[in-house]
Amino acid sequence: MGRTLIHQSLRFVILSLVLAVSTASPALGQGKKPSYSIKEYQVYKAAVSVKDPVKREDAILGYLKTKPNAELYKYALNNFLALIQAHQKKADFKRVLSASEKLLTVEPNNKSAIGLSLDSAYRLQQHQKVIGYGEKVYATKPSPGTAFALAQAFLATNQNAKFLIYAPKACAQLPPKDTYSLLAKLTSIYLEQKKWAEASKYGKQTLEGFKTVQKGAGTSQAVWDKYVKRQRALAHAAMARNAAERRNWGGAISNYNRALRADSWVGLRGEALYYIGMGRWRQGQIDAAMKSFGRGSKQRGAPHAKPCRKHLEKLYKSTHNDSLAGIEEFIASL
């Protein structure tokens, strides 16, 4: 869902890391006299001429391992990279990853192999490998695509501390429609941490992303609708709570109402009705505040149910000669 641009962005990073591959073959008897012998050339030629691609990989790899200082080494390496690119063109990412990792056993710091391993691991959703290769790539060549891949991998492996490093970097440079899953998670994390301004910021961006994002082909409509409803509600709740903390009661009330229209569960209803009640009270709308507190007090199990009841009793007594007579009937009528 919404990953086409991300794949493209990541690919730009990978391609910039992959060295230009030349499959030009060394030629005996042309130009400057080569330093290698005919026998050495024959060993090289035998390795790169194996017909079966898989066996050719092993043959070239064997050559690279045993001839690290040979003049023909670079030609063998380019032939190996060309094999990987052939796998890539066929979208055979398992083979790309396997071949790239084979090359890394010979050249652990080969940027092409690391980049190709990252790209294929991301496409195969092998999260631990994405993390391993992605952090190496990002350390030398930061990009929003690599940051996105790392954020997704850390999200999938429940590593929130690392997720909070890379997700903001990706979201700062990529469109909300492509990063909505990261934005929604950032909103949730900052809500849990009670960092209302940050939660509000990412909640607003989450809503922006949902304006144009399309359901992915592998997701059912029911699952997608449920996800979007919940995330929209949380986004509005984040914006509402931030407004309430800043005593912007108009903003708090409007956003809590939007949250409840998007989705509703006991905890959200209790919180929303509490702050809507507080807002109406501060606006001098006592009857509306009492109704909101009354509804909030009925949300059994919600953390804000008791505070709602406390404020309701205070306002009720102030309008009923310091008596609570009839309050239960009032609540029941709501």
DRENDO-1510 file (C-alpha; in Angstrom, 1 decimal, always signed):
<recs>
REC; n; res; u; v; w
REC; 1; MET; +0.0; +0.0; +0.0 .
REC; 2; GLY; +1.5; +3.3; -1.1 .
REC; 3; ARG; +4.9; +1.9; -1.6 .
REC; 4; THR; +5.6; +2.4; -5.3 .
REC; 5; LEU; +7.4; +5.7; -4.7 .
REC; 6; ILE; +9.2; +4.2; -1.8 .
REC; 7; HIS; +10.5; +1.4; -4.0 .
REC; 8; GLN; +11.6; +4.0; -6.5 .
REC; 9; SER; +13.3; +6.2; -3.9 .
REC; 10; LEU; +15.1; +3.2; -2.5 .
REC; 11; ARG; +16.1; +2.1; -5.9 .
REC; 12; PHE; +17.7; +5.5; -6.6 .
REC; 13; VAL; +19.9; +4.9; -3.6 .
REC; 14; ILE; +20.8; +1.4; -4.7 .
REC; 15; LEU; +21.6; +2.4; -8.2 .
REC; 16; SER; +23.8; +5.2; -7.0 .
REC; 17; LEU; +25.8; +2.7; -4.9 .
REC; 18; VAL; +26.2; +0.1; -7.6 .
REC; 19; LEU; +29.3; +0.5; -9.6 .
REC; 20; ALA; +29.1; +0.8; -13.4 .
REC; 21; VAL; +29.3; -2.8; -14.6 .
REC; 22; SER; +31.4; -3.5; -17.7 .
REC; 23; THR; +31.4; -6.9; -19.2 .
REC; 24; ALA; +34.2; -6.1; -21.5 .
REC; 25; SER; +36.6; -9.0; -21.7 .
REC; 26; PRO; +40.4; -8.7; -21.6 .
REC; 27; ALA; +42.0; -9.5; -24.9 .
REC; 28; LEU; +45.4; -11.1; -25.4 .
REC; 29; GLY; +47.7; -9.5; -28.0 .
REC; 30; GLN; +45.9; -6.1; -28.1 .
REC; 31; GLY; +47.6; -2.9; -27.1 .
REC; 32; LYS; +49.9; -2.9; -24.0 .
REC; 33; LYS; +51.3; -6.3; -23.2 .
REC; 34; PRO; +49.3; -7.8; -20.3 .
REC; 35; SER; +51.1; -8.9; -17.1 .
REC; 36; TYR; +49.1; -12.1; -16.9 .
REC; 37; SER; +50.0; -15.3; -18.7 .
REC; 38; ILE; +48.0; -17.3; -21.2 .
REC; 39; LYS; +47.5; -19.9; -18.5 .
REC; 40; GLU; +46.1; -17.2; -16.1 .
REC; 41; TYR; +43.8; -16.0; -18.8 .
REC; 42; GLN; +42.5; -19.5; -19.4 .
REC; 43; VAL; +41.7; -20.0; -15.7 .
REC; 44; TYR; +39.7; -16.7; -15.8 .
REC; 45; LYS; +38.0; -17.6; -19.0 .
REC; 46; ALA; +37.0; -21.0; -17.8 .
REC; 47; ALA; +35.3; -19.4; -14.8 .
REC; 48; VAL; +33.3; -16.8; -16.7 .
REC; 49; SER; +32.3; -19.1; -19.5 .
REC; 50; VAL; +30.4; -21.7; -17.5 .
REC; 51; LYS; +27.0; -22.0; -19.2 .
REC; 52; ASP; +24.8; -22.6; -16.1 .
REC; 53; PRO; +24.3; -19.2; -14.4 .
REC; 54; VAL; +24.3; -20.7; -10.8 .
REC; 55; LYS; +27.4; -22.8; -11.5 .
REC; 56; ARG; +29.0; -19.7; -13.1 .
REC; 57; GLU; +28.4; -17.7; -9.9 .
REC; 58; ASP; +30.2; -20.4; -7.9 .
REC; 59; ALA; +33.0; -20.6; -10.5 .
REC; 60; ILE; +33.6; -16.8; -10.6 .
REC; 61; LEU; +33.3; -16.6; -6.8 .
REC; 62; GLY; +36.0; -19.3; -6.5 .
REC; 63; TYR; +38.2; -17.3; -8.9 .
REC; 64; LEU; +37.7; -14.1; -6.8 .
REC; 65; LYS; +38.6; -16.0; -3.6 .
REC; 66; THR; +41.7; -17.6; -5.0 .
REC; 67; LYS; +43.0; -14.7; -7.2 .
REC; 68; PRO; +42.5; -11.5; -5.1 .
REC; 69; ASN; +45.5; -9.8; -6.6 .
REC; 70; ALA; +45.1; -11.0; -10.2 .
REC; 71; GLU; +45.0; -8.4; -13.0 .
REC; 72; LEU; +41.9; -10.2; -14.3 .
REC; 73; TYR; +40.1; -9.9; -10.9 .
REC; 74; LYS; +38.2; -6.7; -11.9 .
REC; 75; TYR; +36.9; -8.4; -15.0 .
REC; 76; ALA; +35.7; -11.4; -13.0 .
REC; 77; LEU; +34.0; -9.1; -10.5 .
REC; 78; ASN; +32.2; -7.2; -13.3 .
REC; 79; ASN; +31.0; -10.5; -14.7 .
REC; 80; PHE; +29.6; -11.5; -11.3 .
REC; 81; LEU; +27.8; -8.2; -10.9 .
REC; 82; ALA; +26.3; -8.7; -14.4 .
REC; 83; LEU; +24.9; -12.0; -13.2 .
REC; 84; ILE; +23.3; -10.2; -10.3 .
REC; 85; GLN; +21.8; -7.6; -12.5 .
REC; 86; ALA; +20.4; -10.3; -14.8 .
REC; 87; HIS; +18.5; -11.7; -11.7 .
REC; 88; GLN; +17.3; -8.2; -10.9 .
REC; 89; LYS; +15.8; -7.7; -14.4 .
REC; 90; LYS; +13.9; -11.0; -13.9 .
REC; 91; ALA; +12.7; -9.7; -10.5 .
REC; 92; ASP; +14.2; -12.8; -8.9 .
REC; 93; PHE; +15.1; -11.1; -5.7 .
REC; 94; LYS; +15.9; -14.3; -3.8 .
REC; 95; ARG; +18.7; -14.9; -6.3 .
REC; 96; VAL; +19.8; -11.3; -6.2 .
REC; 97; LEU; +20.1; -11.5; -2.4 .
REC; 98; SER; +21.8; -14.9; -2.5 .
REC; 99; ALA; +24.4; -13.8; -5.1 .
REC; 100; SER; +25.0; -10.4; -3.4 .
REC; 101; GLU; +25.7; -12.1; -0.1 .
REC; 102; LYS; +28.0; -14.5; -1.7 .
REC; 103; LEU; +30.0; -11.6; -3.1 .
REC; 104; LEU; +30.1; -10.1; +0.4 .
REC; 105; THR; +32.0; -13.1; +1.7 .
REC; 106; VAL; +34.8; -12.1; -0.7 .
REC; 107; GLU; +34.4; -8.3; -0.5 .
REC; 108; PRO; +32.7; -7.4; +2.8 .
REC; 109; ASN; +32.7; -3.7; +2.0 .
REC; 110; ASN; +31.6; -3.9; -1.6 .
REC; 111; LYS; +29.0; -1.0; -1.9 .
REC; 112; SER; +27.3; -2.6; -4.9 .
REC; 113; ALA; +26.8; -5.9; -3.0 .
REC; 114; ILE; +25.6; -4.1; +0.1 .
REC; 115; GLY; +23.1; -2.0; -1.8 .
REC; 116; LEU; +21.8; -4.9; -3.8 .
REC; 117; SER; +21.4; -6.9; -0.7 .
REC; 118; LEU; +19.4; -4.1; +1.0 .
REC; 119; ASP; +17.1; -3.7; -2.0 .
REC; 120; SER; +16.3; -7.3; -2.4 .
REC; 121; ALA; +16.0; -7.9; +1.4 .
REC; 122; TYR; +13.5; -5.0; +1.6 .
REC; 123; ARG; +11.4; -6.5; -1.3 .
REC; 124; LEU; +11.5; -9.9; +0.4 .
REC; 125; GLN; +10.5; -8.3; +3.8 .
REC; 126; GLN; +13.6; -9.9; +5.5 .
REC; 127; HIS; +13.6; -7.2; +8.2 .
REC; 128; GLN; +16.8; -8.2; +10.1 .
REC; 129; LYS; +18.8; -8.1; +6.9 .
REC; 130; VAL; +17.2; -4.8; +5.9 .
REC; 131; ILE; +18.4; -3.4; +9.3 .
REC; 132; GLY; +21.9; -4.8; +8.9 .
REC; 133; TYR; +22.5; -3.6; +5.3 .
REC; 134; GLY; +20.3; -0.4; +5.7 .
REC; 135; GLU; +22.3; +1.0; +8.6 .
REC; 136; LYS; +25.5; +0.5; +6.6 .
REC; 137; VAL; +24.1; +2.3; +3.6 .
REC; 138; TYR; +22.5; +5.1; +5.6 .
REC; 139; ALA; +25.8; +5.8; +7.4 .
REC; 140; THR; +27.6; +6.5; +4.2 .
REC; 141; LYS; +24.8; +7.8; +2.0 .
REC; 142; PRO; +21.7; +9.0; +3.8 .
REC; 143; SER; +18.5; +9.1; +1.8 .
REC; 144; PRO; +14.7; +9.2; +2.6 .
REC; 145; GLY; +14.2; +5.8; +0.8 .
REC; 146; THR; +16.7; +4.0; +3.0 .
REC; 147; ALA; +15.3; +5.8; +6.1 .
REC; 148; PHE; +11.9; +4.5; +5.1 .
REC; 149; ALA; +13.1; +0.9; +4.6 .
REC; 150; LEU; +14.8; +1.0; +8.0 .
REC; 151; ALA; +11.8; +2.5; +9.7 .
REC; 152; GLN; +9.5; -0.2; +8.3 .
REC; 153; ALA; +12.0; -2.9; +9.4 .
REC; 154; PHE; +12.3; -1.5; +13.0 .
REC; 155; LEU; +8.5; -1.1; +13.1 .
REC; 156; ALA; +8.0; -4.8; +12.1 .
REC; 157; THR; +10.5; -5.9; +14.7 .
REC; 158; ASN; +9.0; -3.7; +17.5 .
REC; 159; GLN; +12.1; -1.6; +18.0 .
REC; 160; ASN; +10.5; +1.7; +18.7 .
REC; 161; ALA; +13.6; +3.5; +19.8 .
REC; 162; LYS; +15.3; +2.9; +16.4 .
REC; 163; PHE; +12.0; +3.5; +14.6 .
REC; 164; LEU; +11.9; +7.0; +16.1 .
REC; 165; ILE; +15.3; +7.7; +14.6 .
REC; 166; TYR; +14.5; +6.9; +11.0 .
REC; 167; ALA; +10.7; +7.4; +10.6 .
REC; 168; PRO; +10.8; +11.2; +11.1 .
REC; 169; LYS; +13.7; +11.4; +8.5 .
REC; 170; ALA; +11.6; +9.5; +5.9 .
REC; 171; CYS; +8.4; +11.4; +6.7 .
REC; 172; ALA; +10.2; +14.8; +6.4 .
REC; 173; GLN; +11.1; +14.1; +2.8 .
REC; 174; LEU; +8.5; +11.8; +1.3 .
REC; 175; PRO; +4.8; +12.5; +0.6 .
REC; 176; PRO; +2.3; +11.7; +3.4 .
REC; 177; LYS; +0.4; +9.3; +1.0 .
REC; 178; ASP; +3.5; +7.1; +0.9 .
REC; 179; THR; +4.5; +7.3; +4.6 .
REC; 180; TYR; +1.0; +7.2; +6.2 .
REC; 181; SER; +1.8; +4.0; +8.1 .
REC; 182; LEU; +4.9; +5.6; +9.6 .
REC; 183; LEU; +3.0; +8.8; +10.4 .
REC; 184; ALA; +0.2; +6.8; +12.1 .
REC; 185; LYS; +2.7; +4.9; +14.2 .
REC; 186; LEU; +4.5; +8.1; +15.2 .
REC; 187; THR; +1.2; +9.6; +16.3 .
REC; 188; SER; +0.4; +6.6; +18.5 .
REC; 189; ILE; +3.9; +6.5; +20.0 .
REC; 190; TYR; +3.8; +10.2; +20.9 .
REC; 191; LEU; +0.3; +9.9; +22.3 .
REC; 192; GLU; +1.5; +7.1; +24.6 .
REC; 193; GLN; +4.5; +9.3; +25.6 .
REC; 194; LYS; +2.1; +12.2; +26.2 .
REC; 195; LYS; +4.1; +14.4; +23.8 .
REC; 196; TRP; +1.0; +16.1; +22.6 .
REC; 197; ALA; +2.6; +18.6; +20.2 .
REC; 198; GLU; +4.5; +15.8; +18.4 .
REC; 199; ALA; +1.5; +13.6; +18.3 .
REC; 200; SER; -0.6; +16.4; +16.9 .
REC; 201; LYS; +2.0; +17.2; +14.2 .
REC; 202; TYR; +2.1; +13.6; +12.9 .
REC; 203; GLY; -1.7; +13.2; +13.4 .
REC; 204; LYS; -2.3; +16.1; +11.0 .
REC; 205; GLN; +0.1; +14.6; +8.5 .
REC; 206; THR; -1.6; +11.2; +8.8 .
REC; 207; LEU; -4.9; +12.7; +7.8 .
REC; 208; GLU; -3.2; +14.4; +4.9 .
REC; 209; GLY; -1.9; +11.1; +3.7 .
REC; 210; PHE; -5.3; +9.4; +3.9 .
REC; 211; LYS; -6.7; +11.9; +1.5 .
REC; 212; THR; -5.1; +10.3; -1.5 .
REC; 213; VAL; -3.7; +6.9; -0.5 .
REC; 214; GLN; -5.2; +3.9; -2.2 .
REC; 215; LYS; -5.9; +0.5; -0.6 .
REC; 216; GLY; -3.3; -2.1; -1.5 .
REC; 217; ALA; -4.2; -5.0; -3.7 .
REC; 218; GLY; -3.3; -7.5; -0.9 .
REC; 219; THR; -5.6; -5.9; +1.7 .
REC; 220; SER; -9.3; -6.6; +2.0 .
REC; 221; GLN; -11.7; -3.7; +2.0 .
REC; 222; ALA; -12.9; -4.5; +5.5 .
REC; 223; VAL; -9.4; -4.6; +7.0 .
REC; 224; TRP; -8.5; -1.4; +5.2 .
REC; 225; ASP; -11.6; +0.5; +6.3 .
REC; 226; LYS; -11.1; -0.6; +9.9 .
REC; 227; TYR; -7.5; +0.5; +9.9 .
REC; 228; VAL; -8.3; +3.9; +8.3 .
REC; 229; LYS; -11.1; +4.6; +10.7 .
REC; 230; ARG; -9.0; +3.9; +13.8 .
REC; 231; GLN; -6.0; +5.9; +12.6 .
REC; 232; ARG; -8.2; +8.9; +11.6 .
REC; 233; ALA; -9.8; +8.8; +15.1 .
REC; 234; LEU; -6.4; +8.7; +16.8 .
REC; 235; ALA; -5.1; +11.5; +14.6 .
REC; 236; HIS; -8.0; +13.8; +15.4 .
REC; 237; ALA; -7.7; +12.8; +19.1 .
REC; 238; ALA; -4.0; +13.8; +19.1 .
REC; 239; MET; -4.8; +17.2; +17.6 .
REC; 240; ALA; -7.6; +17.6; +20.1 .
REC; 241; ARG; -5.6; +16.7; +23.1 .
REC; 242; ASN; -2.8; +19.1; +22.1 .
REC; 243; ALA; -5.4; +21.8; +21.7 .
REC; 244; ALA; -6.9; +21.0; +25.1 .
REC; 245; GLU; -3.5; +21.2; +26.7 .
REC; 246; ARG; -3.0; +24.6; +25.2 .
REC; 247; ARG; -6.5; +25.7; +26.4 .
REC; 248; ASN; -7.7; +26.0; +22.8 .
REC; 249; TRP; -11.1; +24.7; +23.6 .
REC; 250; GLY; -12.7; +25.4; +20.2 .
REC; 251; GLY; -10.0; +23.3; +18.6 .
REC; 252; ALA; -10.2; +20.6; +21.2 .
REC; 253; ILE; -14.0; +20.3; +20.9 .
REC; 254; SER; -14.1; +20.2; +17.1 .
REC; 255; ASN; -11.3; +17.6; +16.8 .
REC; 256; TYR; -12.7; +15.3; +19.5 .
REC; 257; ASN; -16.1; +15.4; +17.8 .
REC; 258; ARG; -14.3; +14.5; +14.5 .
REC; 259; ALA; -12.5; +11.7; +16.3 .
REC; 260; LEU; -15.8; +10.2; +17.6 .
REC; 261; ARG; -17.3; +10.4; +14.1 .
REC; 262; ALA; -14.4; +8.5; +12.6 .
REC; 263; ASP; -14.4; +5.7; +15.2 .
REC; 264; SER; -15.4; +5.2; +18.8 .
REC; 265; TRP; -14.3; +3.0; +21.7 .
REC; 266; VAL; -14.6; +3.3; +25.4 .
REC; 267; GLY; -11.3; +4.9; +26.1 .
REC; 268; LEU; -11.6; +7.5; +23.4 .
REC; 269; ARG; -15.3; +8.3; +24.3 .
REC; 270; GLY; -14.3; +8.9; +27.9 .
REC; 271; GLU; -11.4; +11.2; +27.0 .
REC; 272; ALA; -13.3; +13.1; +24.3 .
REC; 273; LEU; -16.4; +13.6; +26.5 .
REC; 274; TYR; -14.3; +14.8; +29.4 .
REC; 275; TYR; -12.4; +17.4; +27.4 .
REC; 276; ILE; -15.5; +18.5; +25.4 .
REC; 277; GLY; -17.2; +18.9; +28.8 .
REC; 278; MET; -14.2; +21.0; +30.1 .
REC; 279; GLY; -14.3; +23.1; +26.9 .
REC; 280; ARG; -18.1; +23.8; +27.2 .
REC; 281; TRP; -17.6; +24.6; +30.9 .
REC; 282; ARG; -14.8; +27.1; +30.1 .
REC; 283; GLN; -17.0; +28.6; +27.4 .
REC; 284; GLY; -19.8; +29.1; +29.9 .
REC; 285; GLN; -22.1; +26.5; +28.4 .
REC; 286; ILE; -23.0; +24.7; +31.7 .
REC; 287; ASP; -25.9; +22.6; +30.4 .
REC; 288; ALA; -23.8; +21.3; +27.5 .
REC; 289; ALA; -20.8; +20.7; +29.8 .
REC; 290; MET; -23.1; +18.7; +32.2 .
REC; 291; LYS; -24.4; +16.5; +29.3 .
REC; 292; SER; -20.9; +15.8; +28.1 .
REC; 293; PHE; -19.7; +14.9; +31.6 .
REC; 294; GLY; -22.8; +12.8; +32.2 .
REC; 295; ARG; -22.1; +10.8; +29.0 .
REC; 296; GLY; -18.5; +10.5; +29.9 .
REC; 297; SER; -19.3; +9.1; +33.4 .
REC; 298; LYS; -21.2; +6.2; +31.7 .
REC; 299; GLN; -18.0; +5.0; +29.9 .
REC; 300; ARG; -17.2; +2.1; +32.3 .
REC; 301; GLY; -13.6; +1.3; +32.5 .
REC; 302; ALA; -12.5; +4.5; +30.8 .
REC; 303; PRO; -9.8; +6.5; +32.8 .
REC; 304; HIS; -11.8; +9.7; +32.4 .
REC; 305; ALA; -15.1; +8.3; +33.7 .
REC; 306; LYS; -14.5; +9.2; +37.3 .
REC; 307; PRO; -13.3; +12.7; +36.6 .
REC; 308; CYS; -16.4; +13.2; +34.4 .
REC; 309; ARG; -18.6; +12.1; +37.3 .
REC; 310; LYS; -16.7; +14.4; +39.7 .
REC; 311; HIS; -17.2; +17.5; +37.5 .
REC; 312; LEU; -20.8; +16.6; +36.7 .
REC; 313; GLU; -21.6; +16.5; +40.4 .
REC; 314; LYS; -20.0; +19.9; +41.0 .
REC; 315; LEU; -21.9; +21.5; +38.1 .
REC; 316; TYR; -25.2; +19.7; +39.0 .
REC; 317; LYS; -25.1; +20.8; +42.6 .
REC; 318; SER; -24.4; +24.4; +41.5 .
REC; 319; THR; -27.6; +24.4; +39.5 .
REC; 320; HIS; -29.8; +22.3; +41.9 .
REC; 321; ASN; -29.5; +24.1; +45.2 .
REC; 322; ASP; -26.4; +22.2; +46.3 .
REC; 323; SER; -28.2; +18.9; +45.9 .
REC; 324; LEU; -27.6; +15.7; +43.9 .
REC; 325; ALA; -31.2; +14.7; +43.9 .
REC; 326; GLY; -32.2; +13.5; +40.4 .
REC; 327; ILE; -28.6; +13.2; +39.1 .
REC; 328; GLU; -29.0; +9.4; +38.3 .
REC; 329; GLU; -32.1; +10.1; +36.3 .
REC; 330; PHE; -30.3; +12.9; +34.5 .
REC; 331; ILE; -27.4; +10.6; +33.6 .
REC; 332; ALA; -29.8; +7.8; +32.5 .
REC; 333; SER; -31.6; +10.2; +30.1 .
REC; 334; LEU; -28.4; +10.9; +28.2 .
</recs>
